[in-house]
């Protein structure tokens, strides 16, 4: 399986340039319904799109939908693949207008509530996992301890909000995930302008070359991407704070 690195992603950008352009056009039509400052920056949203196009997963799980920008990108990738379903989890409802025109609405299954109390709604096989929920350390401990061990080795994973700055503050989600990756000798990729300025500039220049620098410019792109290691070492025990609760 190809490593998620600058060379691999540059190849995917060129391979799926036309699909990215179509996805961007769709996102542009959603601008009136999306926040003026999307929670998902262009490059990290595009990387998620490219990984979905490359891996063609049957089931994508996204925990945390916020205002829907990243969800719209994910749906566009699945639509362009012609296969695969999206399973989202959030304590809020989602917006059905994020579906690309003509896409079967049954391919998007949203569960409202705390995912820790909704595990029965997860698909049996997750082909790609995107974590874009609270960035608290308690939640990272939960999914490192309970969710990731249930996934197949080499599953692509995206964790948003890690590198807003060159280094992650202690006890945050990002710090705990990075420690877990180091403990499992597993590398990651980030296009964060703060953490990896060379990668950010290289992809920004490539996007400009390919005519993909609109509708809004890349900003910080703090997400990290990695493949789940084989037989990962256990994470530290999950904290009990706060308790999971079911939402009707």
GISUL-V245754 format. One record per residue. RES is the residue in one letter. PSI is psi in whole degrees, 0 to 359 (* if undefined). Layout:
BEGIN
((RES,PSI) (RES,PSI))
END
This chain:
BEGIN
((X,130) (X,141) (X,142) (X,98) (X,181) (X,319) (X,313) (X,315) (X,324) (X,320) (X,317) (X,323) (X,316) (X,320) (X,319) (X,28) (X,314) (X,322) (X,319) (X,319) (X,319) (X,319) (X,318) (X,322) (X,321) (X,316) (X,323) (X,324) (X,340) (X,356) (X,318) (X,337) (X,354) (X,159) (X,153) (X,335) (X,88) (X,145) (X,347) (X,117) (X,159) (X,308) (X,314) (X,327) (X,320) (X,323) (X,317) (X,316) (X,312) (X,321) (X,323) (X,317) (X,320) (X,316) (X,344) (X,58) (X,148) (X,329) (X,125) (X,133) (X,127) (X,118) (X,110) (X,117) (X,340) (X,233) (X,355) (X,359) (X,309) (X,325) (X,317) (X,320) (X,318) (X,315) (X,322) (X,318) (X,316) (X,321) (X,316) (X,331) (X,333) (X,8) (X,159) (X,145) (X,155) (X,132) (X,116) (X,150) (X,128) (X,155) (X,353) (X,164) (X,165) (X,183) (X,113) (X,342) (X,356) (X,347) (X,135) (X,149) (X,130) (X,353) (X,134) (X,119) (X,342) (X,348) (X,357) (X,115) (X,112) (X,134) (X,120) (X,129) (X,179) (X,121) (X,331) (X,337) (X,6) (X,29) (X,334) (X,345) (X,353) (X,146) (X,159) (X,328) (X,116) (X,121) (X,339) (X,136) (X,129) (X,125) (X,111) (X,42) (X,211) (X,144) (X,25) (X,149) (X,327) (X,323) (X,322) (X,317) (X,322) (X,307) (X,331) (X,326) (X,325) (X,327) (X,307) (X,323) (X,346) (X,352) (X,158) (X,148) (X,146) (X,6) (X,128) (X,137) (X,136) (X,131) (X,118) (X,160) (X,23) (X,308) (X,68) (X,338) (X,170) (X,331) (X,152) (X,136) (X,149) (X,149) (X,4) (X,170) (X,312) (X,316) (X,319) (X,320) (X,317) (X,321) (X,319) (X,318) (X,317) (X,321) (X,335) (X,15) (X,48) (X,126) (X,171) (X,165) (X,140) (X,144) (X,20) (X,128) (X,331) (X,320) (X,322) (X,69) (X,327) (X,313) (X,319) (X,315) (X,319) (X,314) (X,325) (X,316) (X,319) (X,318) (X,320) (X,317) (X,322) (X,1) (X,34) (X,34) (X,9) (X,164) (X,340) (X,150) (X,154) (X,149) (X,263) (X,328) (X,65) (X,1) (X,157) (X,154) (X,138) (X,166) (X,137) (X,128) (X,158) (X,131) (X,61) (X,147) (X,144) (X,147) (X,168) (X,152) (X,141) (X,141) (X,157) (X,6) (X,133) (X,168) (X,147) (X,148) (X,145) (X,142) (X,129) (X,*))
END
